[in-house]
Amino acid sequence: MASISSGTKGLDHAHGHGHGHHDEGSYLTPKSTAWATVIDWATTVDHKKIGVMYLFAILFMFFIGGLAAIVVRLELFEPTRTMIDAAGNTQTTGHLIGAVMGETDLLKANNLYNRVFTLHGLIMVFLVIVPSIPASLGNFLIPLMLGAKDVAFPKLNLLSWYIYVFGSLFAIGSALGGGVDTGWTFYTPYSTLTEEGHWRVVAMIAAAFILGFSSILTGLNFVVTVHKLRAPGMGWFDMPLFIWGMYGTAIIQVLATPVIGITLLLLIFERLFNIGIFDPRLGGDPVLFQHFFWFYSHPVVYVMILPGMAVISEMIAVFCRKKIFGYRAVAFSSLAIAGISFIVWGHHMFTSEGELSAAIFSALTFLVALPSAVKVFNWIGTLYGASIDLKTPMVYALGFLFLFSIGGLTGLFLGALSTDLHLHDTYFVVAHFHYVMMGSTIVAFVGALHHWWPKMFGKMYNESAGLLGFALVFIGFNATFFPQFIMGAHGMPRRYASYTHDFDIYHKISTIGSLILLAGFLVHLANFIHSLVAGPKAPPNPWGGLTLEWTDADSPPITHNFHHEPVVTHGPYDFDDVVPPQTNPADFPLPAPAKSRGH
């Protein structure tokens, strides 16, 4: 493979300008006044600044969605009990949300619970996990990894950021107005009948509709950037695997997101104008909504997980100091996942579709496991025999392998018709979903944030604090969600505000685990804040990477990314042959040559 290089080969044309950018400052350099700096960031077309703005917005929404999750877990710490005392008075205990909100009516208190878990789901899916890696790290890193000055359409990139902000305001407005209790999937006919005439449901649906445009524009930008802006000498099989993962993600964003946009628009029209599309009272078909919704929402699962897989490939290669085992297999598996994701939506509907279609979708569901298994096999193959450096990003990568394997293997039970009919709509589904989405995507995102933090902000963080944060996150996550597999297998339904005493111990462990998980994220937050305020200056290539953002760019990069246009002369994972540029060679020695063997 002949890919990424630190050599400029004497070329100073910097994308055709005939000169380099020797005296240019960091992209983080403030303007002369605070107001000028604010205006500069608000109107920037620099992909790095847009990526950083996305990052902080996503982290803020992650905090809000996480608080909603903690409230849900505290509510479920004990079941709701209704008792009649000696005087004949009815006393209800165990409904925390109702007590805090001053709501004594049990039915209304449970309705508040519905609103909180709906808010958690909507924020985490549409405002956090979907844009997490693509919008923040993707925007920041794709041009740097490709050797480009920016994405293909910088102004479109800025527009996508403002669309994200606009959609977020709709969601926040609906939440502040009292929230919605439709569930994050907006299933009909409930989403068309609940609170008829009220604006909150329409506002929340509109938020998801608007956010879809941000996703489409971002995906379009990435596809064109990968096709057109690769550095001289970089062919398709010379690209880092992060780029392959983001390319597959972008294809799904462009092709699948319009479907959910049209579906949500039809749902809004039905609520506002009583058009019979999904409401059976008006001649509509509620199952049609499920088909439309999941035709988008299953591919979007891979919009969430493919970027996580992409960053894992980079972290494992760098901290193992080895070539990725089976580069082309990993690259093509990203495209295979993207393609297969469009034909498996029916496995969400085993209980609402015919037997033949259910059997077909079940078989197709097992098919999508193959490219995912290829990735896991190749990552393990890369780990085999490697000298692994257990820094914070690497332990997150190892945690990802463990959690993603659990999430993937438990998906097999849900893909099989006989077991899914028992497990459908139980806590088993909740646990599986969170192992794949949070235990994989968010864990990969946090690991990637540690990996590229020095490059993004030019500051190092405290490694011991990073490892402590990982330990708390890993322990807390498993304590929170593993008991839910057991609950689900025993029939505990999801989305219930109370439960029988049989599930007491599992819910208590789960709630305690969520608090440990919160503590882990707070450790990371404190560590990152300390890094920004008082962290030591980061070297250009602290981990010894061989992709262009490490070999040719400063930490943090200059506004135009590179002082010279990079030229690619070695592979992104040629650790056996190349001393990482911008490092002390003693820190990253080449491996000793293998002894020759007689034949």
Secondary structure per residue as TSV (DSSP state, phi and psi in degrees):
chain	resnum	aa	ss	phi	psi
A	1	M	-	360.0	139.1
A	2	A	-	-125.0	94.6
A	3	S	-	-129.7	-120.2
A	4	I	-	-60.9	141.4
A	5	S	-	-142.9	158.6
A	6	S	S	-100.0	0.1
A	7	G	-	-83.2	138.9
A	8	T	-	-98.0	-10.5
A	9	K	T	52.7	33.0
A	10	G	T	74.0	5.8
A	11	L	-	-87.4	125.2
A	12	D	-	-118.9	19.2
A	13	H	-	-83.3	-9.6
A	14	A	T	36.6	70.8
A	15	H	T	59.6	41.7
A	16	G	T	86.9	7.1
A	17	H	T	-88.9	-8.5
A	18	G	S	77.1	10.9
A	19	H	S	-155.7	163.7
A	20	G	-	-91.4	-167.9
A	21	H	-	-127.1	60.1
A	22	H	T	-66.5	-39.1
A	23	D	T	-100.0	10.9
A	24	E	-	-76.3	142.0
A	25	G	-	-88.4	174.5
A	26	S	B	-60.5	151.3
A	27	Y	T	-64.2	-17.7
A	28	L	T	-87.9	-4.6
A	29	T	-	-60.3	122.7
A	30	P	-	-72.8	160.3
A	31	K	-	-79.1	-175.4
A	32	S	S	-65.5	-32.9
A	33	T	S	-128.7	163.0
A	34	A	H	-62.9	-41.4
A	35	W	H	-64.1	-41.3
A	36	A	H	-63.6	-35.6
A	37	T	H	-66.8	-42.0
A	38	V	H	-61.6	-45.9
A	39	I	H	-63.3	-39.3
A	40	D	H	-60.9	-45.3
A	41	W	H	-69.2	-37.2
A	42	A	H	-69.6	-25.7
A	43	T	T	-113.4	9.0
A	44	T	-	-68.4	148.7
A	45	V	-	-114.6	10.6
A	46	D	-	-72.2	120.0
A	47	H	H	-57.7	-29.8
A	48	K	H	-70.3	-45.0
A	49	K	H	-65.6	-39.6
A	50	I	H	-63.9	-41.3
A	51	G	H	-61.7	-40.3
A	52	V	H	-68.0	-39.9
A	53	M	H	-63.4	-43.2
A	54	Y	H	-58.0	-43.8
A	55	L	H	-58.1	-49.6
A	56	F	H	-71.2	-33.1
A	57	A	H	-65.6	-42.7
A	58	I	H	-66.0	-40.8
A	59	L	H	-64.9	-36.8
A	60	F	H	-63.7	-45.7
A	61	M	H	-66.7	-33.2
A	62	F	H	-62.2	-38.7
A	63	F	H	-63.9	-44.5
A	64	I	H	-65.4	-47.1
A	65	G	H	-63.1	-35.7
A	66	G	H	-66.7	-38.6
A	67	L	H	-62.6	-40.5
A	68	A	H	-61.7	-38.9
A	69	A	H	-64.5	-40.6
A	70	I	H	-63.2	-40.7
A	71	V	H	-61.4	-43.1
A	72	V	H	-60.2	-45.3
A	73	R	H	-67.3	-37.9
A	74	L	H	-65.9	-37.0
A	75	E	H	-61.0	-36.7
A	76	L	T	-90.6	6.3
A	77	F	T	-61.1	-35.1
A	78	E	S	-139.8	151.6
A	79	P	-	-73.3	159.8
A	80	T	-	-74.4	130.1
A	81	R	E	-121.2	133.2
A	82	T	E	-114.3	119.4
A	83	M	E	-126.7	151.4
A	84	I	E	-113.2	121.2
A	85	D	-	-81.4	-176.8
A	86	A	T	-62.6	-27.6
A	87	A	T	-84.5	-0.4
A	88	G	S	87.9	6.5
A	89	N	-	-83.6	140.6
A	90	T	E	-89.6	127.2
A	91	Q	E	-120.9	131.3
A	92	T	E	-116.8	128.0
A	93	T	E	-125.8	160.5
A	94	G	-	95.0	1.4
A	95	H	-	-108.3	89.6
A	96	L	H	-61.5	-46.7
A	97	I	H	-62.5	-43.4
A	98	G	H	-62.4	-40.9
A	99	A	H	-64.3	-43.4
A	100	V	H	-64.5	-40.1
A	101	M	T	-85.2	2.0
A	102	G	T	72.7	26.0
A	103	E	-	-102.6	114.9
A	104	T	-	-92.7	-23.8
A	105	D	-	-71.1	123.5
A	106	L	H	-63.0	-41.4
A	107	L	H	-63.0	-42.8
A	108	K	H	-69.8	-34.0
A	109	A	H	-64.5	-40.7
A	110	N	H	-66.3	-32.5
A	111	N	H	-65.3	-36.5
A	112	L	H	-64.1	-38.4
A	113	Y	H	-59.5	-44.0
A	114	N	H	-58.0	-40.4
A	115	R	H	-67.1	-36.8
A	116	V	H	-69.1	-45.3
A	117	F	H	-72.7	-27.6
A	118	T	H	-66.2	-43.1
A	119	L	H	-61.2	-43.3
A	120	H	H	-57.6	-49.1
A	121	G	H	-64.4	-45.4
A	122	L	H	-63.7	-45.0
A	123	I	I	-65.5	-47.6
A	124	M	I	-65.8	-38.2
A	125	V	I	-77.8	-58.5
A	126	F	I	-83.2	-28.8
A	127	L	I	-106.7	-12.8
A	128	V	I	-120.6	-67.6
A	129	I	I	-69.2	-44.1
A	130	V	H	-59.0	-49.5
A	131	P	H	-87.3	-6.4
A	132	S	I	-51.1	-67.9
A	133	I	I	-79.5	-45.6
A	134	P	I	-60.9	-48.7
A	135	A	I	-73.7	-34.4
A	136	S	I	-92.5	-69.3
A	137	L	I	-71.0	-35.4
A	138	G	I	-61.7	-48.4
A	139	N	H	-60.4	-41.7
A	140	F	H	-70.1	-41.7
A	141	L	H	-98.3	-29.5
A	142	I	H	-57.8	-51.4
A	143	P	H	-61.3	-38.1
A	144	L	H	-63.8	-42.6
A	145	M	H	-69.7	-29.1
A	146	L	H	-87.7	-9.4
A	147	G	T	80.6	25.6
A	148	A	-	-103.1	162.1
A	149	K	S	-79.7	-28.3
A	150	D	S	-164.3	-179.5
A	151	V	-	-72.1	171.4
A	152	A	S	-65.3	-37.4
A	153	F	-	-125.5	83.1
A	154	P	H	-61.3	-39.9
A	155	K	H	-69.2	-35.2
A	156	L	H	-63.9	-33.9
A	157	N	H	-64.1	-44.0
A	158	L	H	-63.8	-40.3
A	159	L	H	-60.7	-41.9
A	160	S	H	-62.8	-34.9
A	161	W	H	-63.9	-46.0
A	162	Y	H	-69.3	-31.1
A	163	I	H	-64.5	-40.8
A	164	Y	H	-60.3	-44.6
A	165	V	H	-63.0	-44.3
A	166	F	H	-61.4	-46.2
A	167	G	H	-63.8	-38.0
A	168	S	H	-62.8	-37.7
A	169	L	H	-63.9	-37.5
A	170	F	H	-61.7	-44.6
A	171	A	H	-64.6	-44.5
A	172	I	H	-64.5	-41.1
A	173	G	H	-60.3	-43.3
A	174	S	H	-64.2	-40.2
A	175	A	H	-65.5	-44.7
A	176	L	H	-67.0	-26.8
A	177	G	T	-78.1	-1.2
A	178	G	T	127.0	-11.1
A	179	G	-	78.7	178.8
A	180	V	-	-127.7	157.5
A	181	D	-	-121.4	34.6
A	182	T	S	-85.8	-12.2
A	183	G	T	80.8	155.8
A	184	W	T	-70.8	-14.0
A	185	T	T	-87.0	-9.9
A	186	F	T	55.7	37.0
A	187	Y	-	-58.1	135.1
A	188	T	T	-89.0	155.8
A	189	P	T	-84.7	-1.0
A	190	Y	H	-61.1	-41.4
A	191	S	H	-71.7	-16.0
A	192	T	H	-94.4	-19.0
A	193	L	H	-101.0	-31.9
A	194	T	T	-66.8	134.2
A	195	E	T	49.1	53.6
A	196	E	T	-58.0	136.1
A	197	G	T	86.1	-6.8
A	198	H	-	-93.0	146.9
A	199	W	H	-80.1	-18.3
A	200	R	H	-62.5	-43.8
A	201	V	H	-65.6	-43.4
A	202	V	H	-62.0	-40.4
A	203	A	H	-64.5	-40.3
A	204	M	H	-69.8	-40.1
A	205	I	H	-64.1	-41.3
A	206	A	H	-62.5	-35.2
A	207	A	H	-60.0	-47.9
A	208	A	H	-63.8	-37.8
A	209	F	H	-62.0	-46.3
A	210	I	H	-66.8	-42.4
A	211	L	H	-60.9	-28.0
A	212	G	H	-60.8	-35.2
A	213	F	H	-66.7	-37.3
A	214	S	H	-60.9	-41.9
A	215	S	H	-64.9	-43.2
A	216	I	H	-63.0	-46.9
A	217	L	H	-65.2	-39.4
A	218	T	H	-63.4	-45.0
A	219	G	H	-62.2	-43.4
A	220	L	H	-59.8	-44.0
A	221	N	H	-59.9	-43.5
A	222	F	H	-66.7	-42.0
A	223	V	H	-59.6	-48.4
A	224	V	H	-67.7	-38.7
A	225	T	H	-61.1	-45.0
A	226	V	H	-65.0	-38.7
A	227	H	H	-71.5	-37.9
A	228	K	H	-110.6	-18.1
A	229	L	-	-118.7	25.0
A	230	R	-	-71.5	147.6
A	231	A	-	-66.9	157.3
A	232	P	T	-55.0	131.7
A	233	G	T	91.5	-4.4
A	234	M	-	-100.0	104.7
A	235	G	-	-86.8	-178.4
A	236	W	G	-61.6	-37.8
A	237	F	G	-94.0	16.3
A	238	D	G	-107.0	-1.9
A	239	M	S	-78.6	147.9
A	240	P	-	-60.4	151.1
A	241	L	H	-66.3	-22.2
A	242	F	H	-58.0	-40.8
A	243	I	H	-66.8	-40.7
A	244	W	H	-60.7	-43.7
A	245	G	H	-63.5	-42.1
A	246	M	H	-70.5	-31.0
A	247	Y	H	-66.4	-45.2
A	248	G	H	-61.7	-40.7
A	249	T	H	-60.7	-44.9
A	250	A	H	-63.6	-37.4
A	251	I	H	-60.8	-44.4
A	252	I	H	-63.5	-43.2
A	253	Q	H	-58.1	-43.5
A	254	V	H	-71.1	-39.6
A	255	L	H	-87.7	-34.3
A	256	A	H	-93.0	-34.3
A	257	T	H	-61.9	-36.6
A	258	P	H	-57.2	-28.9
A	259	V	H	-65.2	-46.5
A	260	I	H	-68.7	-31.7
A	261	G	H	-60.6	-48.2
A	262	I	H	-64.3	-41.3
A	263	T	H	-62.1	-46.4
A	264	L	H	-67.9	-34.3
A	265	L	H	-64.5	-42.6
A	266	L	H	-62.3	-37.7
A	267	L	H	-65.2	-40.6
A	268	I	H	-63.1	-45.0
A	269	F	H	-60.9	-38.6
A	270	E	H	-66.1	-40.4
A	271	R	H	-67.5	-41.0
A	272	L	H	-82.4	-35.5
A	273	F	H	-122.4	8.5
A	274	N	-	54.1	42.0
A	275	I	-	-83.6	129.0
A	276	G	-	-82.1	86.3
A	277	I	S	-109.8	-48.4
A	278	F	S	-116.6	-17.0
A	279	D	-	-84.7	115.9
A	280	P	G	-62.8	-23.6
A	281	R	G	-63.4	-27.2
A	282	L	G	-106.4	15.2
A	283	G	T	89.3	9.3
A	284	G	-	-88.5	178.9
A	285	D	-	-129.5	108.5
A	286	P	H	-65.5	-28.4
A	287	V	H	-69.2	-28.3
A	288	L	H	-59.3	-38.2
A	289	F	H	-60.7	-42.3
A	290	Q	H	-61.2	-42.2
A	291	H	H	-61.0	-48.5
A	292	F	H	-61.2	-47.0
A	293	F	H	-63.5	-46.2
A	294	W	H	-80.1	-19.7
A	295	F	H	-62.5	-31.1
A	296	Y	H	-86.7	-46.4
A	297	S	H	-76.2	-19.1
A	298	H	H	-78.7	-45.5
A	299	P	H	-53.7	-34.9
A	300	V	H	-69.7	-20.2
A	301	V	H	-58.2	-37.5
A	302	Y	H	-82.8	-20.4
A	303	V	H	-62.6	-31.2
A	304	M	H	-80.4	-43.5
A	305	I	H	-89.7	-31.5
A	306	L	H	-59.0	-44.0
A	307	P	H	-61.9	-34.9
A	308	G	H	-62.5	-44.3
A	309	M	H	-61.5	-36.2
A	310	A	H	-64.0	-44.3
A	311	V	H	-72.9	-29.6
A	312	I	H	-63.1	-40.7
A	313	S	H	-58.6	-41.2
A	314	E	H	-68.1	-44.6
A	315	M	H	-67.9	-41.2
A	316	I	H	-64.5	-43.5
A	317	A	H	-62.1	-45.3
A	318	V	H	-67.9	-44.8
A	319	F	H	-87.0	-8.5
A	320	C	H	-95.8	-14.2
A	321	R	T	52.8	46.3
A	322	K	S	-138.6	154.0
A	323	K	-	-63.2	140.3
A	324	I	-	-62.1	129.6
A	325	F	T	-70.3	120.8
A	326	G	T	71.2	54.4
A	327	Y	H	-51.4	-50.9
A	328	R	H	-66.4	-34.9
A	329	A	H	-63.7	-42.0
A	330	V	H	-65.7	-42.0
A	331	A	H	-63.1	-48.8
A	332	F	H	-71.2	-27.8
A	333	S	H	-65.1	-30.2
A	334	S	H	-62.7	-43.3
A	335	L	H	-70.9	-35.8
A	336	A	H	-64.2	-43.0
A	337	I	H	-60.6	-44.2
A	338	A	H	-59.2	-43.4
A	339	G	H	-70.0	-47.1
A	340	I	H	-67.7	-27.3
A	341	S	G	-59.2	-21.9
A	342	F	G	-82.5	-7.9
A	343	I	G	-119.9	18.6
A	344	V	-	-124.1	12.4
A	345	W	G	-62.0	-25.4
A	346	G	G	-67.6	-12.7
A	347	H	G	-72.4	-9.0
A	348	H	G	-81.6	-6.2
A	349	M	G	-127.2	28.3
A	350	F	T	-58.0	-30.4
A	351	T	T	-88.2	-1.9
A	352	S	T	-130.5	15.8
A	353	E	S	-131.6	171.1
A	354	G	-	-69.4	164.4
A	355	E	H	-65.1	-42.2
A	356	L	H	-64.6	-47.5
A	357	S	H	-64.9	-36.0
A	358	A	H	-63.5	-41.3
A	359	A	H	-65.3	-40.6
A	360	I	H	-64.2	-47.2
A	361	F	H	-66.9	-30.8
A	362	S	H	-63.9	-45.0
A	363	A	H	-63.2	-41.7
A	364	L	H	-65.8	-31.6
A	365	T	H	-63.0	-41.0
A	366	F	H	-66.7	-27.3
A	367	L	H	-63.9	-37.3
A	368	V	H	-71.0	-16.5
A	369	A	H	-70.0	-24.0
A	370	L	H	-65.2	-53.2
A	371	P	H	-64.3	-29.6
A	372	S	H	-66.5	-41.1
A	373	A	H	-66.4	-33.9
A	374	V	H	-58.7	-44.7
A	375	K	H	-61.8	-48.5
A	376	V	H	-61.3	-43.1
A	377	F	H	-59.5	-43.8
A	378	N	H	-71.1	-34.0
A	379	W	H	-65.1	-43.4
A	380	I	H	-65.1	-38.2
A	381	G	H	-61.6	-34.7
A	382	T	H	-69.6	-38.2
A	383	L	H	-67.4	-30.4
A	384	Y	T	-62.6	123.6
A	385	G	T	75.7	7.4
A	386	A	-	-86.5	157.4
A	387	S	-	-94.7	94.3
A	388	I	-	-85.3	129.6
A	389	D	-	-98.3	107.8
A	390	L	-	-83.9	60.7
A	391	K	-	-78.1	170.7
A	392	T	H	-54.2	-46.6
A	393	P	H	-59.0	-37.5
A	394	M	H	-71.6	-38.5
A	395	V	H	-67.2	-31.3
A	396	Y	H	-66.9	-37.2
A	397	A	H	-64.3	-41.4
A	398	L	H	-67.1	-39.4
A	399	G	H	-61.0	-39.3
A	400	F	H	-58.8	-46.4
A	401	L	H	-58.7	-42.0
A	402	F	H	-67.1	-49.2
A	403	L	H	-71.4	-39.8
A	404	F	H	-66.0	-35.6
A	405	S	H	-64.1	-41.1
A	406	I	H	-64.5	-45.9
A	407	G	H	-60.8	-42.4
A	408	G	H	-69.3	-43.4
A	409	L	H	-68.5	-36.1
A	410	T	H	-71.2	-21.5
A	411	G	H	-65.6	-24.9
A	412	L	H	-63.8	-36.2
A	413	F	H	-66.5	-33.1
A	414	L	H	-81.8	-20.3
A	415	G	H	-82.7	-18.0
A	416	A	S	-88.3	127.9
A	417	L	H	-59.3	-42.7
A	418	S	H	-64.0	-40.1
A	419	T	H	-85.2	-30.8
A	420	D	H	-64.7	-35.4
A	421	L	H	-61.5	-29.3
A	422	H	H	-81.5	-39.1
A	423	L	H	-88.2	-13.4
A	424	H	T	-57.2	132.6
A	425	D	T	61.8	29.6
A	426	T	B	-112.0	178.2
A	427	Y	H	-67.7	-14.1
A	428	F	H	-61.9	-40.7
A	429	V	H	-66.2	-41.2
A	430	V	H	-59.5	-46.4
A	431	A	H	-65.5	-45.8
A	432	H	H	-58.1	-47.5
A	433	F	H	-60.2	-43.1
A	434	H	H	-73.3	-32.3
A	435	Y	H	-65.7	-34.4
A	436	V	H	-82.1	-41.2
A	437	M	I	-85.7	-53.5
A	438	M	I	-86.7	-46.6
A	439	G	I	-66.3	-19.1
A	440	S	I	-109.6	-62.5
A	441	T	I	-65.1	-51.6
A	442	I	I	-68.5	-38.1
A	443	V	H	-62.1	-43.2
A	444	A	H	-64.4	-39.2
A	445	F	H	-62.2	-46.3
A	446	V	H	-67.0	-40.1
A	447	G	H	-61.8	-43.1
A	448	A	H	-65.6	-35.1
A	449	L	H	-62.7	-40.7
A	450	H	H	-67.2	-36.1
A	451	H	H	-67.0	-45.8
A	452	W	H	-101.4	1.9
A	453	W	H	-55.0	-47.7
A	454	P	H	-59.6	-34.5
A	455	K	H	-73.1	-38.2
A	456	M	H	-73.2	-39.5
A	457	F	H	-120.8	-3.3
A	458	G	S	70.0	19.3
A	459	K	B	-130.7	144.0
A	460	M	-	-90.5	153.7
A	461	Y	-	-107.6	170.9
A	462	N	-	-78.0	117.8
A	463	E	H	-66.0	-39.0
A	464	S	H	-63.7	-40.2
A	465	A	H	-65.6	-37.8
A	466	G	H	-61.8	-42.7
A	467	L	H	-68.2	-37.7
A	468	L	H	-63.1	-44.8
A	469	G	H	-59.3	-42.2
A	470	F	H	-62.5	-44.5
A	471	A	H	-59.0	-43.4
A	472	L	H	-66.3	-42.5
A	473	V	H	-62.8	-45.0
A	474	F	H	-66.5	-46.3
A	475	I	H	-66.7	-46.4
A	476	G	H	-62.5	-40.3
A	477	F	H	-64.1	-48.0
A	478	N	H	-66.5	-37.0
A	479	A	H	-66.1	-31.8
A	480	T	H	-73.4	-46.7
A	481	F	H	-105.4	-23.6
A	482	F	H	-64.6	-40.7
A	483	P	H	-59.4	-23.2
A	484	Q	H	-70.9	-26.3
A	485	F	H	-60.7	-43.7
A	486	I	H	-67.3	-44.1
A	487	M	H	-57.3	-46.7
A	488	G	H	-64.4	-40.9
A	489	A	H	-63.3	-25.7
A	490	H	T	-94.0	5.8
A	491	G	T	98.2	11.1
A	492	M	-	-70.5	115.5
A	493	P	B	-75.2	148.1
A	494	R	T	-81.1	165.4
A	495	R	T	66.7	22.4
A	496	Y	-	-103.3	138.9
A	497	A	S	-83.0	-8.9
A	498	S	-	-145.5	179.5
A	499	Y	-	-164.9	168.5
A	500	T	-	-80.8	166.6
A	501	H	G	-67.0	-16.0
A	502	D	G	-59.0	-27.9
A	503	F	G	-102.2	8.8
A	504	D	H	-52.9	-54.5
A	505	I	H	-64.8	-36.7
A	506	Y	H	-67.0	-42.8
A	507	H	H	-67.0	-35.9
A	508	K	H	-66.8	-44.6
A	509	I	H	-61.5	-42.1
A	510	S	H	-61.8	-42.7
A	511	T	H	-68.0	-42.8
A	512	I	H	-61.4	-40.9
A	513	G	H	-60.0	-38.2
A	514	S	H	-65.5	-33.2
A	515	L	H	-71.7	-35.7
A	516	I	H	-65.4	-40.5
A	517	L	H	-60.0	-44.4
A	518	L	H	-59.7	-42.8
A	519	A	H	-60.5	-40.5
A	520	G	H	-61.8	-43.6
A	521	F	H	-68.3	-33.7
A	522	L	H	-67.2	-35.2
A	523	V	H	-61.8	-45.1
A	524	H	H	-62.5	-42.0
A	525	L	H	-60.6	-47.2
A	526	A	H	-62.1	-39.0
A	527	N	H	-64.4	-42.8
A	528	F	H	-68.3	-40.1
A	529	I	H	-63.7	-44.6
A	530	H	H	-61.0	-39.2
A	531	S	H	-60.4	-45.0
A	532	L	H	-65.7	-37.1
A	533	V	H	-84.1	-43.9
A	534	A	H	-137.3	13.0
A	535	G	-	-71.0	150.7
A	536	P	-	-67.6	153.2
A	537	K	B	-63.7	136.7
A	538	A	-	-85.0	139.0
A	539	P	-	-71.1	164.7
A	540	P	S	-62.1	-29.6
A	541	N	-	-140.0	70.3
A	542	P	T	-66.9	-27.2
A	543	W	T	-100.2	-5.4
A	544	G	-	76.4	36.7
A	545	G	-	-76.0	161.6
A	546	L	-	-117.2	5.4
A	547	T	S	-86.4	160.8
A	548	L	H	-60.2	-32.5
A	549	E	H	-64.7	-25.7
A	550	W	H	-90.6	-38.0
A	551	T	H	-85.6	-26.9
A	552	D	T	-122.6	-11.5
A	553	A	S	-108.4	150.2
A	554	D	-	-73.7	171.9
A	555	S	S	-122.2	107.8
A	556	P	S	-75.3	160.8
A	557	P	-	-66.6	159.5
A	558	I	B	-74.6	169.8
A	559	T	T	-56.8	-41.8
A	560	H	T	-92.8	16.0
A	561	N	B	77.1	-53.0
A	562	F	-	-129.9	146.8
A	563	H	S	-71.7	-28.7
A	564	H	S	-137.1	156.6
A	565	E	-	-68.2	125.5
A	566	P	-	-69.7	150.3
A	567	V	-	-123.1	134.0
A	568	V	-	-91.8	122.8
A	569	T	-	-129.6	-4.9
A	570	H	S	-146.9	168.5
A	571	G	-	-78.0	160.3
A	572	P	T	-69.3	-14.8
A	573	Y	T	-130.9	28.0
A	574	D	-	-83.2	57.1
A	575	F	T	-70.7	-20.2
A	576	D	T	-75.3	-20.6
A	577	D	T	-118.3	-17.7
A	578	V	-	-125.0	127.2
A	579	V	-	-76.0	125.5
A	580	P	-	-57.1	124.9
A	581	P	T	-63.7	161.7
A	582	Q	T	60.3	30.4
A	583	T	S	-135.0	169.0
A	584	N	-	-82.0	116.4
A	585	P	T	-54.7	-27.1
A	586	A	T	-67.3	-25.4
A	587	D	T	-76.7	-26.1
A	588	F	S	-133.5	67.1
A	589	P	-	-68.6	150.4
A	590	L	-	-71.4	148.2
A	591	P	-	-65.7	150.7
A	592	A	-	-64.3	141.4
A	593	P	-	-62.7	142.3
A	594	A	-	-65.6	143.8
A	595	K	-	-68.4	138.3
A	596	S	-	-70.4	142.8
A	597	R	-	-114.5	144.5
A	598	G	-	-72.8	154.0
A	599	H	-	-107.8	360.0
